[in-house]
Amino acid sequence: MVAAVLLCFSCGARAETTDEIPEPTLSPEAAPYDADHPENLEPEQLYALSAVLMTASKGDIIFEKDAYTLRYPASTTKILTVWLGITMVDDLNQTVTVSETAMNIPSDSSTMGLKVGEEIRFIDVLYGTMLLSGNDGANVIAETVSGSIPAFVDLMNQTAVDFFGCENTHFANAHGYHDDNHYTTAYDMALITREAMKDETFRKIVGTVTYTIPRTNMQKARTITTKSEYMLSGSEEKPNKYYFPDATGVKTGSHSHSGYCFVGSASREGVDLISVVFYTGKRARWADTIKLMNYGFSQYVSITPQALYQMSPITIETSNYSTSDGNRGRLQLVCQARPDTVRSNIIATRDEVNQMASHIQDTLLVQYTRDFEAPITAGEVMGTATYFAENGEAIIYDLVASRSVAVRENVPKTLEEIVAETYADPNPFPPFSLYLAVIIFGPILLLIFLIFLLILLLRRIRSRGAKAPKPVNRYLK
């Protein structure tokens, strides 16, 4: 079934010469493309017969045009070949020898100019295969990794299915020269490229414009230039209308059965995108890619959890605040990164970002570390906000008071405050005062006074109970 579909697709294809590669045209019914409003991109405004745009972070499909239709990938095949070479070979600086079987390629193949018996560093083969689209280099990679080209092709197909999850892909060689049984889809190629771009060495290679291959036993040192130069370089001295400053790679491809192809990557303000255009024009592959990338950047944004929080900060209601507080105790909390906070970005559409911000406590785990009772000092840590990254790492931010909140005037001291003040006093004995004298001597004076009253009372009682003296008769003479 698959073979039949591909054979029908390739009916009437012309010879394997670049000057006979067909170029599709836009539909006359397509609306004019407005570069000032890239968010309005429509599938009919792309020359490519198949295209897809994907986020590198999650693999979300942003835009597609017949992305699941079987197409011939041409030399974009080398994305998988080079990635396998990087990941399957331990020493990339080892010297390899070019064999006769590796040089057994069609005469009209693109090459990196290797010679049978040439001894060259493996890393130089990787660069030459990617930048010059060398079919000879692809075969050297295949033999270095698997011992033979057929074994390497088996590895490619197994990896495509088991590792990348490609459901509509089959490879017949390591370089992408046309074979009816060598096919993929724009979506599957985006899956492969997304994974490959996670590798630092791969990213470095595909983002390189020029590279110098050192002298070998058979050739002098030479400098090579990428075939993706249109996207990756440009200057005032050498103007290039297809130069895209945000481009980071990846690979071209072309033959009469595949048309012109390009798999691209770009990064802007933390948003990383992967694009694929299959069966488009020689210049249209750059124009199509730029349209796709600008569309993606108009739809997606990259934002830190801290910036997301600040879109809708939390305001708490404090208690025991001063009656002169103009905000009636309301206190906004500021999200503050810790010195050791790992930078993390949330990649999402603008609508998704707004939704997350409006429900910030569903996006961030908010925990408070103290009560909301005044007094509160500006900058005081009130709690934490934790964001869990895609890899499960917990990234913790402090929630701090944006202002000070004074305590209510004449508020009675709590027992805890009294105890704290007592222990904080450097002099354990309070200073002498009338108040202290009353406290100390008052009870004693009161006791003396009571005793005095008691004595008086007893004397009075005794005086009442005493006998009257006998009268003494007195006579007047």
LOTORLO-888635 format. One record per residue (C-alpha): residue number from 1; residue in one letter; x negated, y negated, z. Coordinates in Angstrom, 2 decimals, always signed. Each point is the difference from the previous one (the first is absolute). Layout:
# residues N
{atom NUM 'A' {X Y Z}}
...
# end
This chain:
# residues 477
{atom 1 'M' {+0.00 +0.00 +0.00}}
{atom 2 'V' {-2.76 -2.43 +0.99}}
{atom 3 'A' {-2.10 +0.88 -3.03}}
{atom 4 'A' {+2.98 -0.50 -2.27}}
{atom 5 'V' {+0.69 -3.44 +1.43}}
{atom 6 'L' {-3.60 -1.05 -0.48}}
{atom 7 'L' {-0.24 +1.35 -3.50}}
{atom 8 'C' {+3.06 -1.96 -1.01}}
{atom 9 'F' {-1.47 -3.10 +1.60}}
{atom 10 'S' {-3.25 +0.37 -1.98}}
{atom 11 'C' {+1.57 +0.72 -3.37}}
{atom 12 'G' {-1.56 -2.16 -2.70}}
{atom 13 'A' {-2.85 -1.20 +2.25}}
{atom 14 'R' {-2.95 -1.18 -1.95}}
{atom 15 'A' {-3.65 +0.91 +0.28}}
{atom 16 'E' {-2.16 -0.49 +3.08}}
{atom 17 'T' {-1.34 -3.39 -1.09}}
{atom 18 'T' {+0.49 -3.13 +2.04}}
{atom 19 'D' {+0.96 -2.12 -3.01}}
{atom 20 'E' {+3.02 +2.24 -0.62}}
{atom 21 'I' {+1.44 -0.06 +3.50}}
{atom 22 'P' {+3.65 -1.06 -0.24}}
{atom 23 'E' {+1.17 -3.05 +1.94}}
{atom 24 'P' {+3.61 -0.28 +1.15}}
{atom 25 'T' {+1.90 -3.26 -0.27}}
{atom 26 'L' {+2.57 -1.62 +2.23}}
{atom 27 'S' {+3.64 +0.56 -0.67}}
{atom 28 'P' {+1.54 -2.96 -1.83}}
{atom 29 'E' {+2.74 +0.06 +2.62}}
{atom 30 'A' {-2.46 -0.48 +2.87}}
{atom 31 'A' {+0.37 -3.27 +1.90}}
{atom 32 'P' {-3.04 -2.31 -0.16}}
{atom 33 'Y' {-2.42 +0.57 +2.88}}
{atom 34 'D' {-0.32 -2.92 +2.42}}
{atom 35 'A' {-3.47 -0.03 +1.57}}
{atom 36 'D' {+1.18 -2.60 +2.51}}
{atom 37 'H' {+2.56 +2.45 +1.35}}
{atom 38 'P' {-1.72 +3.40 +0.05}}
{atom 39 'E' {+2.68 +1.31 +2.36}}
{atom 40 'N' {+2.40 +0.13 -2.95}}
{atom 41 'L' {-1.99 +2.63 -1.92}}
{atom 42 'E' {+2.11 +2.46 -2.00}}
{atom 43 'P' {-1.14 +3.35 -1.47}}
{atom 44 'E' {+0.68 -1.23 -3.55}}
{atom 45 'Q' {-2.60 -2.75 +0.50}}
{atom 46 'L' {-2.80 +2.57 +0.13}}
{atom 47 'Y' {-1.65 +1.35 -3.15}}
{atom 48 'A' {-0.84 +3.26 +1.78}}
{atom 49 'L' {+2.32 +2.92 -0.63}}
{atom 50 'S' {-0.63 +1.21 +3.56}}
{atom 51 'A' {-1.02 -2.05 +3.00}}
{atom 52 'V' {+0.07 +0.10 +3.77}}
{atom 53 'L' {-1.02 -2.30 +2.85}}
{atom 54 'M' {-0.71 +1.47 +3.43}}
{atom 55 'T' {-1.17 -1.27 +3.39}}
{atom 56 'A' {-3.35 +1.43 +0.98}}
{atom 57 'S' {+0.92 +0.06 +3.69}}
{atom 58 'K' {+3.13 +2.17 -0.06}}
{atom 59 'G' {+0.41 +1.01 -3.62}}
{atom 60 'D' {+3.30 -1.86 -0.34}}
{atom 61 'I' {+1.19 -0.45 -3.58}}
{atom 62 'I' {+0.53 -3.70 -0.69}}
{atom 63 'F' {+0.64 +0.11 -3.72}}
{atom 64 'E' {+0.30 +2.70 -2.63}}
{atom 65 'K' {+0.71 +0.56 -3.65}}
{atom 66 'D' {+0.34 +3.62 -1.08}}
{atom 67 'A' {-2.53 +0.84 +2.71}}
{atom 68 'Y' {+0.84 +3.72 -0.04}}
{atom 69 'T' {-0.19 +0.51 -3.76}}
{atom 70 'L' {-2.85 +2.28 -1.14}}
{atom 71 'R' {-2.88 -1.95 -1.56}}
{atom 72 'Y' {-3.56 +0.68 -1.10}}
{atom 73 'P' {-2.37 -1.72 +2.50}}
{atom 74 'A' {-3.08 -0.20 -2.27}}
{atom 75 'S' {-3.09 -1.13 +1.95}}
{atom 76 'T' {+1.95 -1.01 +3.09}}
{atom 77 'T' {-0.51 +3.72 +0.69}}
{atom 78 'K' {-3.50 -0.95 +1.17}}
{atom 79 'I' {+1.50 -1.56 +3.14}}
{atom 80 'L' {+0.54 +3.50 +1.37}}
{atom 81 'T' {-3.28 +1.27 -1.45}}
{atom 82 'V' {-2.11 -2.69 +1.66}}
{atom 83 'W' {+1.91 +0.25 +3.28}}
{atom 84 'L' {-0.62 +3.76 +0.12}}
{atom 85 'G' {-3.67 -0.63 -0.73}}
{atom 86 'I' {-0.21 -2.42 +2.92}}
{atom 87 'T' {+1.89 +2.17 +2.49}}
{atom 88 'M' {-1.36 +3.42 -0.99}}
{atom 89 'V' {-3.72 -0.79 -0.28}}
{atom 90 'D' {-1.89 -0.60 +3.23}}
{atom 91 'D' {-3.08 -1.80 -1.40}}
{atom 92 'L' {+1.02 -2.58 -2.58}}
{atom 93 'N' {-3.65 -1.01 -0.50}}
{atom 94 'Q' {-1.12 +3.48 -1.04}}
{atom 95 'T' {-1.47 +0.42 -3.47}}
{atom 96 'V' {+2.00 +2.08 -2.48}}
{atom 97 'T' {-1.01 +1.31 -3.42}}
{atom 98 'V' {+2.23 -0.48 -3.02}}
{atom 99 'S' {+0.84 +3.36 -1.59}}
{atom 100 'E' {+0.84 +0.88 -3.60}}
{atom 101 'T' {+3.56 +0.92 +0.98}}
{atom 102 'A' {+0.50 -3.38 +1.62}}
{atom 103 'M' {-0.95 -1.66 -3.28}}
{atom 104 'N' {+2.45 +2.15 -1.95}}
{atom 105 'I' {+2.54 -2.78 -0.63}}
{atom 106 'P' {+1.86 -1.24 -3.10}}
{atom 107 'S' {-2.06 -2.24 -2.22}}
{atom 108 'D' {+2.32 -3.00 +0.43}}
{atom 109 'S' {-0.09 +0.18 +3.79}}
{atom 110 'S' {-0.95 -2.95 +2.13}}
{atom 111 'T' {-3.27 +0.80 +1.78}}
{atom 112 'M' {-2.49 -1.41 +2.47}}
{atom 113 'G' {-2.86 +1.05 -2.28}}
{atom 114 'L' {-1.34 +3.03 +1.85}}
{atom 115 'K' {-2.41 +2.46 -1.64}}
{atom 116 'V' {-0.43 +3.74 +0.43}}
{atom 117 'G' {-2.68 +0.63 +2.61}}
{atom 118 'E' {+0.22 -3.50 +1.44}}
{atom 119 'E' {-0.57 -0.17 +3.74}}
{atom 120 'I' {+2.16 -2.67 +1.57}}
{atom 121 'R' {+1.37 -0.84 +3.43}}
{atom 122 'F' {+3.53 +1.23 +0.57}}
{atom 123 'I' {+1.14 -3.42 +1.26}}
{atom 124 'D' {-1.10 -1.50 -3.35}}
{atom 125 'V' {+2.10 +2.57 -1.82}}
{atom 126 'L' {+3.02 -1.02 +2.09}}
{atom 127 'Y' {-0.49 -3.67 -0.91}}
{atom 128 'G' {-0.59 +0.76 -3.68}}
{atom 129 'T' {+3.04 +2.24 -0.21}}
{atom 130 'M' {+2.26 -2.63 +1.50}}
{atom 131 'L' {-1.39 -3.22 -1.49}}
{atom 132 'L' {-0.76 +1.33 -3.51}}
{atom 133 'S' {+2.69 +2.68 +0.03}}
{atom 134 'G' {-2.65 +2.57 -0.86}}
{atom 135 'N' {+1.37 +3.40 -0.96}}
{atom 136 'D' {-3.54 +1.37 +0.30}}
{atom 137 'G' {-0.20 -1.29 +3.57}}
{atom 138 'A' {+3.37 +1.56 +0.86}}
{atom 139 'N' {-1.30 +3.39 -1.09}}
{atom 140 'V' {-3.17 -0.43 +2.09}}
{atom 141 'I' {+2.19 -0.76 +3.02}}
{atom 142 'A' {+2.11 +3.09 -0.71}}
{atom 143 'E' {-3.03 +2.31 -0.17}}
{atom 144 'T' {-1.61 -1.54 +3.08}}
{atom 145 'V' {+3.15 +0.43 +2.08}}
{atom 146 'S' {+1.28 +3.39 -1.18}}
{atom 147 'G' {-2.83 +1.60 -1.98}}
{atom 148 'S' {+1.99 +0.00 -3.22}}
{atom 149 'I' {+2.49 -2.22 -1.77}}
{atom 150 'P' {+2.87 +2.56 -0.01}}
{atom 151 'A' {-0.41 +0.53 +3.76}}
{atom 152 'F' {+0.08 -3.75 +0.53}}
{atom 153 'V' {+3.16 -0.38 -2.09}}
{atom 154 'D' {+1.63 +2.65 +2.21}}
{atom 155 'L' {-1.06 -2.04 +3.02}}
{atom 156 'M' {+1.53 -3.12 -1.55}}
{atom 157 'N' {+3.35 +1.69 -0.52}}
{atom 158 'Q' {+0.03 +1.57 +3.45}}
{atom 159 'T' {-0.90 -3.32 +1.64}}
{atom 160 'A' {+2.65 -1.87 -2.01}}
{atom 161 'V' {+2.72 +2.30 +1.28}}
{atom 162 'D' {-1.14 +0.93 +3.50}}
{atom 163 'F' {-1.68 -3.21 +1.13}}
{atom 164 'F' {+1.70 -2.80 -1.93}}
{atom 165 'G' {+3.42 +1.59 -0.42}}
{atom 166 'C' {+0.08 -0.54 -3.77}}
{atom 167 'E' {+2.94 +1.90 -1.48}}
{atom 168 'N' {-0.40 -0.88 -3.68}}
{atom 169 'T' {-3.74 +0.12 -0.60}}
{atom 170 'H' {-2.32 +2.45 -1.75}}
{atom 171 'F' {-3.61 -0.51 -1.06}}
{atom 172 'A' {-1.83 +1.85 -2.78}}
{atom 173 'N' {-3.39 -1.71 +0.32}}
{atom 174 'A' {-1.99 -2.28 +2.29}}
{atom 175 'H' {-0.06 -3.12 -2.17}}
{atom 176 'G' {+3.45 -0.48 -1.58}}
{atom 177 'Y' {-0.77 +0.59 -3.68}}
{atom 178 'H' {+3.29 +0.91 -1.62}}
{atom 179 'D' {+1.43 +3.45 +0.55}}
{atom 180 'D' {+3.70 +0.81 -0.29}}
{atom 181 'N' {-0.22 +1.73 +3.37}}
{atom 182 'H' {-1.62 -2.98 +1.72}}
{atom 183 'Y' {+2.72 -2.27 +1.40}}
{atom 184 'T' {+1.29 -1.85 +3.01}}
{atom 185 'T' {+2.44 -2.79 +0.90}}
{atom 186 'A' {-0.52 -3.59 +1.05}}
{atom 187 'Y' {+1.31 +0.92 +3.45}}
{atom 188 'D' {-2.35 +2.98 +0.43}}
{atom 189 'M' {-3.00 -2.05 -1.13}}
{atom 190 'A' {+0.92 -2.68 +2.54}}
{atom 191 'L' {+0.04 +2.68 +2.73}}
{atom 192 'I' {-3.50 +1.14 -1.00}}
{atom 193 'T' {-1.37 -3.54 -0.18}}
{atom 194 'R' {+1.53 -1.03 +3.31}}
{atom 195 'E' {-1.82 +2.82 +1.77}}
{atom 196 'A' {-3.25 -0.61 -1.87}}
{atom 197 'M' {-0.01 -3.66 +0.99}}
{atom 198 'K' {-0.17 +1.03 +3.65}}
{atom 199 'D' {-3.61 +1.07 -0.60}}
{atom 200 'E' {-2.54 -2.77 +0.48}}
{atom 201 'T' {-2.44 +1.28 -2.62}}
{atom 202 'F' {+2.77 +0.37 -2.58}}
{atom 203 'R' {+1.21 -3.55 +0.66}}
{atom 204 'K' {-3.53 -1.30 -0.41}}
{atom 205 'I' {-0.50 +1.78 -3.32}}
{atom 206 'V' {+3.31 -1.01 -1.61}}
{atom 207 'G' {-0.43 -3.59 +1.15}}
{atom 208 'T' {-3.46 -0.33 -1.56}}
{atom 209 'V' {-0.34 -2.12 -3.16}}
{atom 210 'T' {-3.64 +0.69 -0.83}}
{atom 211 'Y' {-2.33 +2.73 +1.22}}
{atom 212 'T' {-3.63 +0.85 -0.70}}
{atom 213 'I' {-0.87 +3.65 -0.59}}
{atom 214 'P' {-3.65 +0.51 +0.98}}
{atom 215 'R' {-2.58 +1.53 -2.33}}
{atom 216 'T' {+0.29 +3.76 -0.50}}
{atom 217 'N' {-2.39 +2.57 -1.45}}
{atom 218 'M' {+1.47 -0.68 -3.46}}
{atom 219 'Q' {+1.31 -3.59 +0.01}}
{atom 220 'K' {-0.95 -3.49 +1.16}}
{atom 221 'A' {+1.98 -1.86 +2.62}}
{atom 222 'R' {+3.18 -1.48 -1.44}}
{atom 223 'T' {+2.81 -2.23 +1.14}}
{atom 224 'I' {+3.59 +1.01 -0.72}}
{atom 225 'T' {+3.24 -2.01 +0.12}}
{atom 226 'T' {+3.46 +1.24 +0.93}}
{atom 227 'K' {+2.71 +0.36 -2.62}}
{atom 228 'S' {+2.34 -1.61 +2.56}}
{atom 229 'E' {-1.94 -3.27 -0.32}}
{atom 230 'Y' {+3.07 -1.88 -1.24}}
{atom 231 'M' {+1.68 +0.38 +3.38}}
{atom 232 'L' {-3.10 -0.27 +2.19}}
{atom 233 'S' {-2.04 -2.89 -1.37}}
{atom 234 'G' {+0.38 -3.49 -1.36}}
{atom 235 'S' {-1.60 -3.43 +0.32}}
{atom 236 'E' {+0.08 -3.51 -1.44}}
{atom 237 'E' {-2.89 +0.92 -2.30}}
{atom 238 'K' {+1.75 +3.17 -1.10}}
{atom 239 'P' {+3.75 -0.64 +0.22}}
{atom 240 'N' {+2.24 +3.03 +0.12}}
{atom 241 'K' {+3.77 -0.39 +0.17}}
{atom 242 'Y' {+0.40 +3.54 +1.32}}
{atom 243 'Y' {-2.34 -0.48 +2.95}}
{atom 244 'F' {+1.90 +0.74 +3.20}}
{atom 245 'P' {-1.84 -1.22 +3.13}}
{atom 246 'D' {+1.80 +2.48 +2.25}}
{atom 247 'A' {-0.93 +3.04 -2.14}}
{atom 248 'T' {-2.15 +2.69 +1.63}}
{atom 249 'G' {-0.14 +2.65 -2.80}}
{atom 250 'V' {+0.67 +2.69 -1.33}}
{atom 251 'K' {-0.14 +1.77 -3.43}}
{atom 252 'T' {+0.87 -0.37 -3.66}}
{atom 253 'G' {+0.98 +2.69 -2.48}}
{atom 254 'S' {+1.00 +0.27 -3.65}}
{atom 255 'H' {+0.47 +2.30 -2.95}}
{atom 256 'S' {+2.52 +0.27 -2.80}}
{atom 257 'H' {+2.31 +2.32 +1.97}}
{atom 258 'S' {-0.03 -2.00 +3.22}}
{atom 259 'G' {-0.15 -3.54 -1.24}}
{atom 260 'Y' {-1.92 -2.40 +2.18}}
{atom 261 'C' {+0.19 +0.70 +3.73}}
{atom 262 'F' {-1.17 -1.66 +3.15}}
{atom 263 'V' {+0.16 +0.93 +3.66}}
{atom 264 'G' {-0.55 -3.08 +2.12}}
{atom 265 'S' {-0.37 -1.06 +3.60}}
{atom 266 'A' {+0.21 -3.41 +1.61}}
{atom 267 'S' {-0.09 -1.49 +3.47}}
{atom 268 'R' {+1.39 -3.31 +1.26}}
{atom 269 'E' {+0.24 -1.14 +3.63}}
{atom 270 'G' {+0.05 +3.56 +1.30}}
{atom 271 'V' {+2.44 +1.38 -2.57}}
{atom 272 'D' {-1.59 +2.74 -2.14}}
{atom 273 'L' {+1.73 +1.15 -3.18}}
{atom 274 'I' {-0.47 +2.81 -2.52}}
{atom 275 'S' {+1.32 -0.35 -3.56}}
{atom 276 'V' {+0.13 +2.34 -2.98}}
{atom 277 'V' {+0.88 -0.90 -3.58}}
{atom 278 'F' {+0.11 +2.81 -2.57}}
{atom 279 'Y' {+0.33 -0.34 -3.75}}
{atom 280 'T' {-0.33 -3.75 -0.33}}
{atom 281 'G' {-2.13 -2.32 -2.15}}
{atom 282 'K' {-3.69 -0.84 +0.00}}
{atom 283 'R' {+0.60 -3.45 +1.51}}
{atom 284 'A' {+3.48 +0.78 +1.25}}
{atom 285 'R' {-1.43 +2.38 +2.64}}
{atom 286 'W' {-1.54 -3.04 +1.72}}
{atom 287 'A' {+3.10 -2.15 -0.42}}
{atom 288 'D' {+2.26 +2.80 +1.24}}
{atom 289 'T' {-2.21 +0.60 +3.03}}
{atom 290 'I' {-0.05 -3.68 +0.94}}
{atom 291 'K' {+3.80 -0.16 -0.25}}
{atom 292 'L' {+0.32 +3.03 +2.26}}
{atom 293 'M' {-2.50 -1.28 +2.57}}
{atom 294 'N' {+1.57 -3.44 +0.21}}
{atom 295 'Y' {+3.40 +1.61 +0.39}}
{atom 296 'G' {-1.30 +2.12 +2.88}}
{atom 297 'F' {-1.61 -2.93 +1.76}}
{atom 298 'S' {+3.26 -1.94 -0.32}}
{atom 299 'Q' {+1.85 +2.81 +1.75}}
{atom 300 'Y' {-2.39 +1.18 +2.70}}
{atom 301 'V' {-1.76 -1.82 +2.78}}
{atom 302 'S' {-2.61 +0.96 +2.55}}
{atom 303 'I' {+0.48 -1.24 +3.54}}
{atom 304 'T' {-1.62 +0.76 +3.34}}
{atom 305 'P' {+2.18 +1.12 +2.93}}
{atom 306 'Q' {-1.03 -3.22 +1.75}}
{atom 307 'A' {+1.23 -2.17 -2.89}}
{atom 308 'L' {+3.16 +2.09 -0.26}}
{atom 309 'Y' {+0.72 -0.64 +3.69}}
{atom 310 'Q' {-0.49 -3.73 -0.43}}
{atom 311 'M' {+2.78 -0.04 -2.60}}
{atom 312 'S' {+2.43 +0.77 +2.81}}
{atom 313 'P' {-1.72 -0.41 +3.40}}
{atom 314 'I' {+1.58 +1.23 +3.22}}
{atom 315 'T' {+1.43 -2.56 +2.45}}
{atom 316 'I' {+0.59 +1.08 +3.60}}
{atom 317 'E' {+2.15 -1.52 +2.77}}
{atom 318 'T' {-2.06 -0.76 +3.11}}
{atom 319 'S' {+1.38 -0.38 +3.51}}
{atom 320 'N' {-0.78 -2.30 +2.93}}
{atom 321 'Y' {-1.11 -2.73 -2.39}}
{atom 322 'S' {-0.16 -3.69 +0.83}}
{atom 323 'T' {+3.20 -1.99 -0.38}}
{atom 324 'S' {-2.00 -2.50 -2.05}}
{atom 325 'D' {-0.87 +2.64 -2.64}}
{atom 326 'G' {+1.38 -1.34 -3.28}}
{atom 327 'N' {+0.26 +3.51 -1.53}}
{atom 328 'R' {+1.99 +1.34 +2.95}}
{atom 329 'G' {-2.59 +2.68 +0.61}}
{atom 330 'R' {-0.02 +1.37 -3.56}}
{atom 331 'L' {-3.51 +1.11 -0.94}}
{atom 332 'Q' {-1.24 +1.09 -3.42}}
{atom 333 'L' {-2.66 +2.71 -0.04}}
{atom 334 'V' {-2.94 -0.18 -2.40}}
{atom 335 'C' {-1.49 +3.15 -1.57}}
{atom 336 'Q' {-3.74 -0.11 +0.52}}
{atom 337 'A' {-2.59 +2.44 -1.38}}
{atom 338 'R' {-2.49 +1.47 +2.43}}
{atom 339 'P' {-3.75 -0.33 -0.71}}
{atom 340 'D' {-0.17 +3.68 -0.95}}
{atom 341 'T' {+3.25 +0.05 -2.00}}
{atom 342 'V' {-0.35 +1.94 -3.27}}
{atom 343 'R' {+1.39 -1.92 -2.95}}
{atom 344 'S' {+3.00 +1.71 -1.54}}
{atom 345 'N' {+2.33 -1.10 -2.76}}
{atom 346 'I' {+3.61 +0.86 -0.70}}
{atom 347 'I' {+0.67 +0.33 -3.73}}
{atom 348 'A' {+3.65 -0.48 -0.85}}
{atom 349 'T' {+2.40 -1.90 -2.21}}
{atom 350 'R' {+1.00 -3.48 +1.04}}
{atom 351 'D' {+3.47 +1.22 +0.91}}
{atom 352 'E' {-1.44 +2.78 +2.14}}
{atom 353 'V' {-2.30 -2.45 +1.79}}
{atom 354 'N' {+2.92 -2.31 +0.78}}
{atom 355 'Q' {+2.01 +2.96 +1.28}}
{atom 356 'M' {-2.85 +1.16 +2.25}}
{atom 357 'A' {-0.51 -3.51 +1.34}}
{atom 358 'S' {+3.68 -0.39 +0.89}}
{atom 359 'H' {-0.19 +3.30 +1.94}}
{atom 360 'I' {-3.49 -0.50 +1.38}}
{atom 361 'Q' {+0.51 +2.24 +3.03}}
{atom 362 'D' {+0.83 +2.90 -2.33}}
{atom 363 'T' {-3.30 -0.54 -1.83}}
{atom 364 'L' {-2.20 -0.69 +3.03}}
{atom 365 'L' {+0.14 +1.75 +3.36}}
{atom 366 'V' {+0.39 -2.86 +2.50}}
{atom 367 'Q' {-0.87 +0.63 +3.66}}
{atom 368 'Y' {-0.09 -2.61 +2.78}}
{atom 369 'T' {-2.71 +0.07 +2.65}}
{atom 370 'R' {+1.41 -2.53 +2.49}}
{atom 371 'D' {+3.34 -1.48 +1.05}}
{atom 372 'F' {+1.41 -3.18 -1.49}}
{atom 373 'E' {+0.03 -2.01 +3.26}}
{atom 374 'A' {-1.64 -3.42 +0.09}}
{atom 375 'P' {-2.65 -1.24 +0.46}}
{atom 376 'I' {-1.51 +1.07 -3.35}}
{atom 377 'T' {-3.19 -1.42 -1.48}}
{atom 378 'A' {-0.54 -0.66 -3.72}}
{atom 379 'G' {-2.07 +2.82 -1.50}}
{atom 380 'E' {+0.99 +2.45 +2.73}}
{atom 381 'V' {+0.50 +3.55 -1.28}}
{atom 382 'M' {+3.65 +0.97 +0.37}}
{atom 383 'G' {-0.06 +3.31 -1.88}}
{atom 384 'T' {-1.20 +1.87 -3.09}}
{atom 385 'A' {+1.23 +0.67 -3.52}}
{atom 386 'T' {-1.22 +3.26 -1.58}}
{atom 387 'Y' {+0.04 +0.78 -3.72}}
{atom 388 'F' {-0.47 +3.60 -1.10}}
{atom 389 'A' {-1.88 +0.13 -3.32}}
{atom 390 'E' {+0.67 +2.63 -2.65}}
{atom 391 'N' {-2.88 +2.11 +1.31}}
{atom 392 'G' {+1.58 -0.02 +3.46}}
{atom 393 'E' {-2.51 -2.42 +1.51}}
{atom 394 'A' {+1.50 -2.26 +2.67}}
{atom 395 'I' {-0.96 -3.64 -0.50}}
{atom 396 'I' {+0.71 -2.06 +3.12}}
{atom 397 'Y' {+0.57 -3.76 +0.17}}
{atom 398 'D' {+0.50 -2.13 +3.12}}
{atom 399 'L' {+3.18 -2.01 +0.46}}
{atom 400 'V' {-1.01 -3.22 +1.76}}
{atom 401 'A' {+1.94 -2.97 +1.34}}
{atom 402 'S' {+0.10 -2.90 -2.45}}
{atom 403 'R' {+0.39 -2.55 +2.80}}
{atom 404 'S' {+0.02 -0.35 +3.77}}
{atom 405 'V' {+3.21 +0.31 +1.99}}
{atom 406 'A' {-0.04 -1.75 +3.39}}
{atom 407 'V' {+1.72 +1.50 +3.03}}
{atom 408 'R' {+3.19 -1.53 +1.44}}
{atom 409 'E' {-0.62 -2.81 +2.50}}
{atom 410 'N' {+0.36 +0.71 +3.79}}
{atom 411 'V' {+0.45 +3.66 -0.59}}
{atom 412 'P' {-0.52 +2.02 +3.24}}
{atom 413 'K' {-3.17 +1.98 +0.09}}
{atom 414 'T' {+0.33 +3.73 -0.30}}
{atom 415 'L' {-1.52 +2.37 +2.55}}
{atom 416 'E' {-2.57 +1.02 -2.58}}
{atom 417 'E' {-1.02 -3.63 -0.53}}
{atom 418 'I' {-0.32 -0.61 +3.74}}
{atom 419 'V' {-2.15 +3.10 +0.42}}
{atom 420 'A' {-2.11 -0.97 -3.00}}
{atom 421 'E' {-0.55 -3.51 +1.32}}
{atom 422 'T' {-0.94 +1.35 +3.41}}
{atom 423 'Y' {-2.59 +2.36 -1.40}}
{atom 424 'A' {-1.29 -2.69 -2.35}}
{atom 425 'D' {-0.60 -2.49 +2.87}}
{atom 426 'P' {-3.75 -0.02 +0.82}}
{atom 427 'N' {+0.80 -1.07 +3.62}}
{atom 428 'P' {+2.10 +2.73 +1.66}}
{atom 429 'F' {+0.91 -2.39 +2.83}}
{atom 430 'P' {+2.41 -2.76 -0.93}}
{atom 431 'P' {-1.04 -3.63 +0.81}}
{atom 432 'F' {+1.20 -1.38 +3.37}}
{atom 433 'S' {+3.08 -2.16 -0.27}}
{atom 434 'L' {+3.03 -1.08 +2.07}}
{atom 435 'Y' {+1.98 +2.71 -1.76}}
{atom 436 'L' {-2.58 +2.60 +0.98}}
{atom 437 'A' {-0.15 -1.39 +3.59}}
{atom 438 'V' {+3.75 +0.35 +0.33}}
{atom 439 'I' {-0.18 +3.56 -1.30}}
{atom 440 'I' {-2.80 +0.98 +2.39}}
{atom 441 'F' {+0.83 -2.01 +3.15}}
{atom 442 'G' {+3.73 -0.38 -0.41}}
{atom 443 'P' {+0.88 +3.42 +1.42}}
{atom 444 'I' {-2.31 -0.57 +3.00}}
{atom 445 'L' {+1.46 -3.40 +0.77}}
{atom 446 'L' {+3.46 +1.40 -0.42}}
{atom 447 'L' {-0.80 +2.79 +2.42}}
{atom 448 'I' {-1.39 -2.47 +2.58}}
{atom 449 'F' {+3.07 -2.15 -0.40}}
{atom 450 'L' {+2.27 +2.99 +0.49}}
{atom 451 'I' {-1.92 +1.03 +3.12}}
{atom 452 'F' {+0.26 -3.52 +1.33}}
{atom 453 'L' {+3.75 +0.00 -0.58}}
{atom 454 'L' {+0.25 +3.35 +1.68}}
{atom 455 'I' {-1.82 -1.27 +3.08}}
{atom 456 'L' {+2.26 -3.00 +0.25}}
{atom 457 'L' {+3.00 +2.22 -0.32}}
{atom 458 'L' {-1.19 +2.28 +2.74}}
{atom 459 'R' {-0.64 -2.92 +2.33}}
{atom 460 'R' {+3.47 -1.34 -0.59}}
{atom 461 'I' {+1.54 +3.37 +0.73}}
{atom 462 'R' {-1.94 +0.25 +3.26}}
{atom 463 'S' {+1.00 -3.46 +1.07}}
{atom 464 'R' {+3.67 +0.86 -0.31}}
{atom 465 'G' {-0.23 +3.17 +2.12}}
{atom 466 'A' {-1.87 -1.54 +3.06}}
{atom 467 'K' {+1.82 -0.47 +3.54}}
{atom 468 'A' {+0.90 -3.49 +1.23}}
{atom 469 'P' {-2.04 -1.17 +3.08}}
{atom 470 'K' {+1.74 -0.18 +3.38}}
{atom 471 'P' {+1.21 -3.48 +0.99}}
{atom 472 'V' {-1.93 -1.71 +2.72}}
{atom 473 'N' {+1.99 -1.94 +2.58}}
{atom 474 'R' {-1.19 -3.43 +0.47}}
{atom 475 'Y' {+1.11 -2.28 +2.79}}
{atom 476 'L' {-0.05 -3.68 +0.14}}
{atom 477 'K' {-1.16 -1.48 +3.13}}
# end
